[in-house]
Amino acid sequence: MTEKPKDTPENPTRRDFIKTTSLAAASFMIVPRFVLGGKGFIAPSDKLQVAGIGAGGKGESDIYNFAQSGKADIAFLCDVDDRQAAKTVSRFPKAKYYKDWRELLDKEHKHIDGVSVSTPDHNHAIIAYSAMQLGKGVYVQKPMTHDIWEARLLTEAAKKYKVVTQMGNQGASNDGTRQMAEWYDADIIGDVHTVYCWTNRPVWPQGIAWPQPNPNIPKELDWNLWLGTAPQKDYVDKLVPFNWRGWWDYGTGALGDMGCHLVEAPFRVLGLQYVKNVQASVGTVYVDEFKQGHFPESCPPSSHITLTFPKTDKTKGDVTLHWMDGGIQPERPDELGPNERFPGEDGNGTLFIGTKGKMFASTYSDGATLLPLAHSKEVTVPQKYDRVPGGANGHYKQWVEGCIAGYGKMEMSSSFEKAGPLTEALLMANLAVRGHDLKGGRIKYEWDNQAMKVTNFDDVNKYVKRNYRDGFVLKG
């Protein structure tokens, strides 16, 4: 479906969609189970009617997990690429299929209770915000948004429209992050002043030149809709469905991909909020002898970013958080023997360094352990925080049940109230990465959180809120 710029002066959807917004804001009715069936019976009206926007890739597993909760019907599917959506469409044959999410929300909003957004990063905010305006609960893949301004907008919108929200960093529902919070609250490792987070990402090309255009757009793909909010460009191969992550117009690099998984635990355990300042060093690419490549459209092949967070109620002073990607990892802790490995995945991890000890977890906060490793078996503390049934897999069911219960009735592991500040901090770190292409280099980028801007290097502030393409304009 082609865009209609003149019909969308204030919102990404068509004029008819704007007119119907107020009608959709009313909450849906739930008929009690005892009226319709016996104990354990889930009435049709008790099931969340879900629209899955982005049905391939991560969307495929997201949608499947909502259905597996037993409390959601996959009522609608939407994807700009029929090839990527094929498996999900086959799995849910009763779901009505759309290519244009604007048309889906326009025509079907009265029949939708919750919207899952599993598109590339650059279209997260515009779809989620449109659904929130209609009073729909939203589940949005990580990172919550592509830009800092968008993250702040969605955080405030969740309160304004009183909708249930969840970001797709499922490790936030794992036992590991709660176990580490209990260890920390019990003063097992003392006051944490330094944290290291690292990943083996990118596992897609970065630090490269923009490919040559290919005039042969696959017939199953609506390229215009895929571009969405991003600048108009000719189609290129291998951008869809995965390698978009390494390009600034669409993705947010390794930090955007894995940061919400690995930095969530420090936010929860230490009560972190908004970043104070950040500095970055990035990997370089040489295209010939002593000839450095300059590819500002692409994220760098690796980076080491240092973020400073102000003192919280759970720390005695500022906290320094080191982010490392591209295979860079911190020095091995002295508490590990020469042949001892970090538990969990070698490629991803989070290490807390306190005044009395250290603790570690891998992706999704799996393998949470104290260092030395033997301490995890020796130390016991009372359970203080409720566990999410099913852990990471329960992240999906939690959102479904939260939407059915209604706004404010259940605690979400990664509601926008929590996910918003986390996303903003990570995107702020990316400003320091992008500053290298603007000759900012290794300066310390000072952040004014209230004004949402860097105060000592204005050139990067254009990335706080980008310009949107006609027909896909987001206005708060």
Secondary structure as UniProt FT lines:
FT   HELIX           5..7
FT   HELIX           15..24
FT   HELIX           33..36
FT   TURN            39..40
FT   HELIX           44..46
FT   STRAND          48..53
FT   HELIX           58..68
FT   STRAND          72..78
FT   HELIX           82..91
FT   TURN            93..94
FT   STRAND          96..98
FT   HELIX           101..108
FT   HELIX           109..111
FT   STRAND          114..117
FT   HELIX           121..123
FT   HELIX           124..133
FT   TURN            134..135
FT   STRAND          137..140
FT   HELIX           148..161
FT   STRAND          165..167
FT   HELIX           170..173
FT   HELIX           175..185
FT   TURN            186..187
FT   STRAND          192..198
FT   TURN            219..220
FT   HELIX           223..227
FT   TURN            228..229
FT   TURN            237..242
FT   HELIX           243..246
FT   TURN            248..250
FT   HELIX           253..262
FT   HELIX           264..270
FT   STRAND          277..282
FT   STRAND          286..288
FT   TURN            289..290
FT   STRAND          291..292
FT   TURN            296..297
FT   STRAND          303..309
FT   TURN            313..314
FT   STRAND          319..325
FT   TURN            326..327
FT   TURN            334..335
FT   TURN            338..339
FT   TURN            346..347
FT   STRAND          349..354
FT   STRAND          358..361
FT   HELIX           363..365
FT   TURN            366..367
FT   STRAND          369..371
FT   TURN            373..374
FT   HELIX           375..378
FT   TURN            389..390
FT   HELIX           391..393
FT   HELIX           394..405
FT   TURN            407..408
FT   TURN            413..414
FT   HELIX           416..435
FT   HELIX           436..438
FT   TURN            441..442
FT   STRAND          445..448
FT   TURN            449..452
FT   STRAND          453..454
FT   HELIX           458..463
FT   TURN            470..471
//
